[in-house]
Amino acid sequence: MNRSKSLLLSEAAFFDVAASSLTDHEHTAPKRLQKKFSSFDLTEKSDDNDKIVEFAKSFLAKTCPNLLTLLASHPDQRSSHDRLVKIGRNVNATLRYGEEVIARKKRGESAMIEIWSADEEEELTNEMDRQMKTEGSLKRLVKECEDLAELLKGGKKVPTVRFGRTNLQMPIVTLGCMRFQQSWNRGGKPIISADQLEKECQDNLVDIIRQAISCGVNHIETALGYGSSELQIGLALKELFNEGFCKREDLIIQTKGFISSSMTKASYKSQIIMQMEKLGVSYLDLFSVHGFNTDDHYDWVFNHGDKGNLIDAARELREEGKIRWIGFSTHGPSHVIKRAIESNAFDYVNLHYHFMGSYTASGDGGKTFEGNLDNIRLAHKHDMGVFIISPYDKGGRVYAPSHLTRELTLPDLEPMEYASFWLWYHDKHLDENAPIHTIVCGAGRPSDLDQPCLAALRSVTEEAKEDFAVVSRRIKARKERVLGKDWLKSWHVGLPNYSHSERGSQIGNMVWLYNVIKVYGMLDFAKDRYSTLIGNSKHWDHNKSWKENVTSNPGFNWMPGCAYDPAFDYSSELKNVPEENVQSVLKAMKFVHEWCSQHGSGVVMEARADEKKECDAKIIPLEWQCAYDMRPWTAFPER
């Protein structure tokens, strides 16, 4: 950038306010706050949170006093505190990263393991450019704070779209209900009645649903497999109906029911009716077969012999007026999802598909597509509703992005905004025959709905579309520089995931994670995903058949596949991979295993010069470290 010093200073208002606010509070901050670049403690009673709230108040007092006043008088003070934590973490991460990259240059150092090109490194560490980017990022945040103030005043509703052949007017944001219940009911004493519930948890859940409906997010999605979620939602809805806050017909209620080989049509029907009773509703707008993940599941649904086809249980309930539309939810391989869509038995699908990849289906596909893209197209051909699962968590943990991911999206968008726009604009920027209708926000607290709802409201503006285009070009350029155009077109070709590997190897997923780390620096996300492969490998018995191994582990088909084995010759597993890609695939698998394995050499954060110690551990580059975490405290089911 060629800007005069006077222009720089005149445009640096937000930067100066943020820097002075941080300085005011820094002398009282714990040392860990100053050294770990916003890696905050997630416990509910945290000194870090208290300090960051005071910092946020100081910043807002000078930049967005309307929001500060509104938060101070808001009836939900816990959510006000949460929002201040999030704002403070955002500002702090923005300042800290800029401060450290400049300091790194002054020490005569550059980013580790060639994260940036020489030109990028120069631009990154130019003090004037850095300050202008920081200023732009803070300006974007202040605008978001102004919009949040308007949202909290009430009256603003997220846009809606036609949800395929259901013809429902679906909000483009859905409330997902697997992060706010008291218990998963997986061990210990299950939560089965109202008298077992903690008031704090139930009040939080009611507040979340109230906030969602206030913002036009009237699609509530849960499942039997979400522990006490259905029970608690049923009690919450009864409370909201009784006080006149909303009516049953105002809502789109969806639940999901798991299936098993032992189920009969009659027992599945009874299970669905029991779920409706817990929810306290006489009908379901949407019911999903939950975890339609394997070819065996296809047979249980459509070819279950004397036990009766499980799909017929849902069909009978639809004929009785208790279910309006039938769909399926899946973590399965792309070929299983394709088969389910082609049955034409379902009105909609819940599946994984995100700007970083397709979760468990990443690496699946053919020569011309990868992951679930072709299934999105196929769903559109059948006029099905398309619901995207977990865009903010399994889509890349963008609520806790790396510094590198933020560097790619800012100053135009935060990663959560970009993840949302990428899906809502899908039929405009990627394929007109692959529209996406709604994306879910798994809220653990009312404030978790803020960023998705604000992004939804902003998505209809030309400014948002322009910002999205700018960030997309930036990411595309990085992909091409870091991975190469040839690799981007062909990396997935011939790669097997577990369903096509005799050893259950999730090779497509491993190579996908390599791409995610290299492009976005999302190491924490990759480690989280790879840990499931490590866990599956522990239980895989090479003396048993593939079928025996897959069916003996109940969770395998939800988070499938085994990790890399350094001692194994993968030649036979890679027989369909183009010859020019084989060595790159092996390199990628080894890279992921070394960086993400809990059993490899230790991994530590990149330290400042005066903190570096001699060690054998891998040092995590600053760019790969978490910039902030938008979870102010640990959600109830995770405690």
Secondary structure in CASP SS format (residue, H / E / C, confidence):
PFRMAT SS
TARGET T0000
AUTHOR 0000-0000-0000
METHOD secondary structure of the structure
MODEL  1
M C 1.00
N C 1.00
R C 1.00
S C 1.00
K H 1.00
S H 1.00
L H 1.00
L H 1.00
L H 1.00
S H 1.00
E C 1.00
A C 1.00
A H 1.00
F H 1.00
F H 1.00
D H 1.00
V H 1.00
A H 1.00
A H 1.00
S H 1.00
S H 1.00
L H 1.00
T H 1.00
D H 1.00
H H 1.00
E H 1.00
H C 1.00
T C 1.00
A C 1.00
P C 1.00
K H 1.00
R H 1.00
L H 1.00
Q H 1.00
K H 1.00
K C 1.00
F C 1.00
S C 1.00
S C 1.00
F C 1.00
D C 1.00
L C 1.00
T C 1.00
E C 1.00
K C 1.00
S C 1.00
D H 1.00
D H 1.00
N H 1.00
D H 1.00
K H 1.00
I H 1.00
V H 1.00
E H 1.00
F H 1.00
A H 1.00
K H 1.00
S H 1.00
F H 1.00
L H 1.00
A H 1.00
K H 1.00
T H 1.00
C C 1.00
P H 1.00
N H 1.00
L H 1.00
L H 1.00
T H 1.00
L H 1.00
L H 1.00
A H 1.00
S H 1.00
H C 1.00
P C 1.00
D C 1.00
Q H 1.00
R H 1.00
S H 1.00
S H 1.00
H H 1.00
D H 1.00
R H 1.00
L H 1.00
V H 1.00
K H 1.00
I H 1.00
G H 1.00
R H 1.00
N H 1.00
V H 1.00
N H 1.00
A H 1.00
T H 1.00
L H 1.00
R H 1.00
Y H 1.00
G H 1.00
E H 1.00
E H 1.00
V H 1.00
I H 1.00
A H 1.00
R H 1.00
K H 1.00
K H 1.00
R C 1.00
G C 1.00
E C 1.00
S C 1.00
A C 1.00
M H 1.00
I H 1.00
E H 1.00
I C 1.00
W C 1.00
S C 1.00
A H 1.00
D H 1.00
E H 1.00
E H 1.00
E H 1.00
E H 1.00
L H 1.00
T H 1.00
N C 1.00
E H 1.00
M H 1.00
D H 1.00
R H 1.00
Q H 1.00
M H 1.00
K H 1.00
T H 1.00
E H 1.00
G H 1.00
S H 1.00
L H 1.00
K H 1.00
R H 1.00
L H 1.00
V H 1.00
K H 1.00
E H 1.00
C H 1.00
E H 1.00
D H 1.00
L H 1.00
A H 1.00
E H 1.00
L H 1.00
L H 1.00
K H 1.00
G C 1.00
G C 1.00
K C 1.00
K C 1.00
V C 1.00
P C 1.00
T E 1.00
V E 1.00
R E 1.00
F C 1.00
G H 1.00
R H 1.00
T H 1.00
N C 1.00
L C 1.00
Q E 1.00
M E 1.00
P E 1.00
I C 1.00
V E 1.00
T E 1.00
L E 1.00
G E 1.00
C C 1.00
M C 1.00
R C 1.00
F C 1.00
Q C 1.00
Q C 1.00
S C 1.00
W C 1.00
N C 1.00
R C 1.00
G C 1.00
G C 1.00
K C 1.00
P C 1.00
I C 1.00
I C 1.00
S C 1.00
A H 1.00
D H 1.00
Q H 1.00
L C 1.00
E C 1.00
K H 1.00
E H 1.00
C H 1.00
Q H 1.00
D H 1.00
N H 1.00
L H 1.00
V H 1.00
D H 1.00
I H 1.00
I H 1.00
R H 1.00
Q H 1.00
A H 1.00
I H 1.00
S H 1.00
C C 1.00
G C 1.00
V C 1.00
N C 1.00
H E 1.00
I E 1.00
E E 1.00
T C 1.00
A C 1.00
L C 1.00
G C 1.00
Y C 1.00
G C 1.00
S C 1.00
S H 1.00
E H 1.00
L H 1.00
Q H 1.00
I H 1.00
G H 1.00
L H 1.00
A H 1.00
L H 1.00
K H 1.00
E H 1.00
L H 1.00
F H 1.00
N H 1.00
E C 1.00
G C 1.00
F C 1.00
C C 1.00
K C 1.00
R H 1.00
E H 1.00
D H 1.00
L C 1.00
I E 1.00
I E 1.00
Q E 1.00
T E 1.00
K E 1.00
G E 1.00
F E 1.00
I C 1.00
S C 1.00
S C 1.00
S C 1.00
M C 1.00
T C 1.00
K H 1.00
A H 1.00
S H 1.00
Y H 1.00
K H 1.00
S H 1.00
Q H 1.00
I H 1.00
I H 1.00
M H 1.00
Q H 1.00
M H 1.00
E H 1.00
K H 1.00
L H 1.00
G C 1.00
V C 1.00
S C 1.00
Y C 1.00
L E 1.00
D E 1.00
L E 1.00
F E 1.00
S E 1.00
V E 1.00
H E 1.00
G C 1.00
F C 1.00
N C 1.00
T C 1.00
D H 1.00
D H 1.00
H H 1.00
Y H 1.00
D H 1.00
W H 1.00
V H 1.00
F H 1.00
N C 1.00
H C 1.00
G H 1.00
D H 1.00
K H 1.00
G C 1.00
N C 1.00
L C 1.00
I H 1.00
D H 1.00
A H 1.00
A H 1.00
R H 1.00
E H 1.00
L H 1.00
R H 1.00
E H 1.00
E C 1.00
G C 1.00
K C 1.00
I E 1.00
R E 1.00
W E 1.00
I E 1.00
G E 1.00
F E 1.00
S E 1.00
T C 1.00
H C 1.00
G C 1.00
P C 1.00
S H 1.00
H H 1.00
V H 1.00
I H 1.00
K H 1.00
R H 1.00
A H 1.00
I H 1.00
E H 1.00
S C 1.00
N C 1.00
A C 1.00
F C 1.00
D C 1.00
Y E 1.00
V E 1.00
N E 1.00
L E 1.00
H C 1.00
Y C 1.00
H C 1.00
F C 1.00
M C 1.00
G C 1.00
S C 1.00
Y H 1.00
T H 1.00
A H 1.00
S C 1.00
G C 1.00
D C 1.00
G E 1.00
G C 1.00
K C 1.00
T C 1.00
F C 1.00
E E 1.00
G C 1.00
N C 1.00
L H 1.00
D H 1.00
N H 1.00
I H 1.00
R H 1.00
L H 1.00
A H 1.00
H H 1.00
K H 1.00
H C 1.00
D C 1.00
M C 1.00
G E 1.00
V E 1.00
F E 1.00
I E 1.00
I C 1.00
S C 1.00
P C 1.00
Y C 1.00
D C 1.00
K C 1.00
G C 1.00
G C 1.00
R C 1.00
V C 1.00
Y C 1.00
A C 1.00
P C 1.00
S E 1.00
H H 1.00
L H 1.00
T H 1.00
R H 1.00
E H 1.00
L H 1.00
T H 1.00
L C 1.00
P C 1.00
D C 1.00
L C 1.00
E C 1.00
P H 1.00
M H 1.00
E H 1.00
Y H 1.00
A H 1.00
S H 1.00
F H 1.00
W H 1.00
L H 1.00
W H 1.00
Y C 1.00
H H 1.00
D H 1.00
K H 1.00
H H 1.00
L C 1.00
D C 1.00
E C 1.00
N C 1.00
A C 1.00
P C 1.00
I C 1.00
H C 1.00
T E 1.00
I E 1.00
V E 1.00
C E 1.00
G E 1.00
A C 1.00
G C 1.00
R C 1.00
P H 1.00
S H 1.00
D H 1.00
L H 1.00
D H 1.00
Q H 1.00
P H 1.00
C H 1.00
L H 1.00
A H 1.00
A H 1.00
L H 1.00
R H 1.00
S C 1.00
V C 1.00
T C 1.00
E H 1.00
E H 1.00
A H 1.00
K H 1.00
E H 1.00
D H 1.00
F H 1.00
A H 1.00
V H 1.00
V H 1.00
S H 1.00
R H 1.00
R H 1.00
I H 1.00
K H 1.00
A H 1.00
R H 1.00
K H 1.00
E H 1.00
R H 1.00
V H 1.00
L C 1.00
G C 1.00
K H 1.00
D H 1.00
W H 1.00
L H 1.00
K H 1.00
S H 1.00
W C 1.00
H C 1.00
V C 1.00
G C 1.00
L C 1.00
P C 1.00
N C 1.00
Y H 1.00
S H 1.00
H H 1.00
S C 1.00
E C 1.00
R C 1.00
G C 1.00
S E 1.00
Q C 1.00
I H 1.00
G H 1.00
N H 1.00
M H 1.00
V H 1.00
W H 1.00
L H 1.00
Y H 1.00
N H 1.00
V H 1.00
I H 1.00
K H 1.00
V H 1.00
Y H 1.00
G C 1.00
M C 1.00
L H 1.00
D H 1.00
F H 1.00
A H 1.00
K H 1.00
D H 1.00
R H 1.00
Y H 1.00
S H 1.00
T H 1.00
L H 1.00
I H 1.00
G H 1.00
N H 1.00
S H 1.00
K H 1.00
H H 1.00
W C 1.00
D C 1.00
H C 1.00
N C 1.00
K C 1.00
S C 1.00
W H 1.00
K H 1.00
E H 1.00
N H 1.00
V H 1.00
T H 1.00
S H 1.00
N C 1.00
P C 1.00
G C 1.00
F C 1.00
N C 1.00
W C 1.00
M C 1.00
P C 1.00
G C 1.00
C E 1.00
A C 1.00
Y C 1.00
D C 1.00
P C 1.00
A C 1.00
F C 1.00
D C 1.00
Y C 1.00
S C 1.00
S C 1.00
E C 1.00
L C 1.00
K C 1.00
N C 1.00
V C 1.00
P C 1.00
E H 1.00
E H 1.00
N H 1.00
V H 1.00
Q H 1.00
S H 1.00
V H 1.00
L H 1.00
K H 1.00
A H 1.00
M H 1.00
K H 1.00
F H 1.00
V H 1.00
H H 1.00
E H 1.00
W H 1.00
C H 1.00
S C 1.00
Q C 1.00
H C 1.00
G C 1.00
S C 1.00
G C 1.00
V E 1.00
V E 1.00
M E 1.00
E C 1.00
A C 1.00
R C 1.00
A H 1.00
D H 1.00
E H 1.00
K C 1.00
K C 1.00
E C 1.00
C C 1.00
D C 1.00
A C 1.00
K E 1.00
I E 1.00
I E 1.00
P C 1.00
L H 1.00
E H 1.00
W H 1.00
Q C 1.00
C E 1.00
A C 1.00
Y C 1.00
D C 1.00
M C 1.00
R C 1.00
P C 1.00
W C 1.00
T C 1.00
A C 1.00
F H 1.00
P H 1.00
E H 1.00
R C 1.00
END
